Amino acid sequence: MPGHMNVLLSEADVPYDKHTDMDEFNPTFSQCDVAIVIGANDVVNPVANTDPSSPIAGMPILNVIDARTVIMIKRSLSPGFAGIPNPLFAADNCLMLFGDGKKVLVDLIAALKEN
């Protein structure tokens, strides 16, 4: 995870041995059928890798756009802390699910169990 995300995971009582380093995990996204992203914005914005004039240029991000399908769970399309649009939201491989992250994920899991 990007540096500050490890702090948030620790505050949520996620054991440190369950954290995965971004450099270790990023290359595997191209092998993923589905990447589910909950509430993130700037840390998954591909502009960081593609636009050298962007305010987030060079920022470490999770390359979820490389997964076959990305499911973004967010409350809205509003920009993240950087205040810039995220083209991932409009990517052909991205599905947007709007709502409270926990509720949407619980409902998604329930729907999968029914099938």
PLY file of the C-alpha trace (Angstrom):
ply
format ascii 1.0
element vertex 115
property float x
property float y
property float z
element edge 114
property int vertex1
property int vertex2
end_header
0.00 0.00 0.00
1.16 3.58 -0.44
2.88 4.73 2.77
0.05 6.54 4.49
-2.34 3.66 3.80
-0.30 1.38 6.06
-1.01 3.80 8.89
-4.74 3.64 8.17
-4.68 -0.16 8.02
-2.85 -0.29 11.34
-5.39 2.08 12.90
-8.10 -0.32 11.69
-6.31 -3.13 13.57
-5.18 -4.93 10.42
-2.08 -6.88 11.55
1.12 -5.56 9.97
1.98 -9.02 8.61
-1.19 -8.77 6.48
0.05 -5.58 4.75
1.58 -6.09 1.32
4.23 -3.84 -0.18
3.08 -2.07 -3.34
6.22 -2.98 -5.29
5.54 -6.62 -4.53
1.85 -6.55 -5.42
1.55 -4.07 -8.31
2.94 -6.45 -10.97
0.20 -8.98 -10.14
-2.73 -6.74 -11.10
-2.30 -7.71 -14.76
-3.04 -11.30 -13.70
-6.17 -10.38 -11.68
-9.64 -11.04 -13.05
-11.21 -8.55 -10.62
-9.81 -5.80 -8.40
-12.27 -4.35 -5.90
-11.43 -0.83 -4.70
-13.35 0.71 -1.81
-13.38 4.48 -1.38
-9.97 5.18 -2.91
-9.25 7.86 -5.48
-5.77 9.35 -5.81
-3.98 6.13 -4.80
-5.47 4.36 -7.84
-5.39 7.29 -10.31
-3.40 6.18 -13.39
-2.60 9.83 -14.20
0.21 9.54 -11.66
1.97 7.25 -14.16
0.89 8.84 -17.43
0.84 12.65 -17.08
4.12 14.27 -16.00
2.35 17.63 -15.57
-0.21 16.23 -13.12
-0.05 17.29 -9.44
0.24 13.58 -8.56
2.87 12.73 -11.20
5.25 10.12 -9.86
3.13 9.40 -6.78
3.12 5.69 -5.94
-0.25 4.21 -6.86
-1.92 0.83 -6.97
-2.06 -0.14 -10.67
-5.58 -1.57 -10.44
-6.29 -0.36 -13.98
-4.20 -3.34 -15.14
-6.76 -5.84 -13.80
-9.23 -7.36 -16.26
-12.12 -5.77 -14.35
-12.06 -3.06 -11.67
-15.02 -2.58 -9.35
-14.88 0.87 -7.73
-17.08 1.29 -4.67
-17.49 5.00 -3.89
-20.10 7.39 -2.62
-19.70 9.67 -5.67
-17.48 10.66 -8.58
-15.98 13.54 -6.62
-12.20 13.94 -6.91
-9.79 12.89 -4.21
-7.46 15.02 -2.10
-5.51 16.14 -5.19
-8.71 17.61 -6.66
-8.22 16.08 -10.11
-10.42 13.71 -12.11
-9.62 10.01 -12.12
-9.82 8.54 -15.65
-10.02 5.05 -14.14
-13.69 5.76 -13.38
-14.44 5.98 -17.13
-12.13 3.15 -18.21
-13.71 0.33 -20.23
-12.69 -2.22 -17.60
-14.10 -0.25 -14.63
-17.53 -0.70 -13.05
-18.72 1.91 -10.57
-20.86 0.93 -7.57
-22.11 3.93 -5.63
-22.98 3.86 -1.97
-21.60 3.21 1.50
-18.55 0.96 1.09
-19.43 -1.56 3.78
-23.08 -1.86 2.76
-22.28 -2.22 -0.95
-19.66 -4.88 -0.23
-21.99 -6.83 2.10
-24.74 -6.69 -0.55
-22.29 -7.77 -3.27
-21.13 -10.77 -1.22
-24.74 -11.75 -0.48
-25.63 -11.58 -4.19
-22.63 -13.78 -5.09
-23.62 -16.35 -2.47
-27.11 -16.57 -3.97
-25.72 -17.59 -7.35
0 1
1 2
2 3
3 4
4 5
5 6
6 7
7 8
8 9
9 10
10 11
11 12
12 13
13 14
14 15
15 16
16 17
17 18
18 19
19 20
20 21
21 22
22 23
23 24
24 25
25 26
26 27
27 28
28 29
29 30
30 31
31 32
32 33
33 34
34 35
35 36
36 37
37 38
38 39
39 40
40 41
41 42
42 43
43 44
44 45
45 46
46 47
47 48
48 49
49 50
50 51
51 52
52 53
53 54
54 55
55 56
56 57
57 58
58 59
59 60
60 61
61 62
62 63
63 64
64 65
65 66
66 67
67 68
68 69
69 70
70 71
71 72
72 73
73 74
74 75
75 76
76 77
77 78
78 79
79 80
80 81
81 82
82 83
83 84
84 85
85 86
86 87
87 88
88 89
89 90
90 91
91 92
92 93
93 94
94 95
95 96
96 97
97 98
98 99
99 100
100 101
101 102
102 103
103 104
104 105
105 106
106 107
107 108
108 109
109 110
110 111
111 112
112 113
113 114
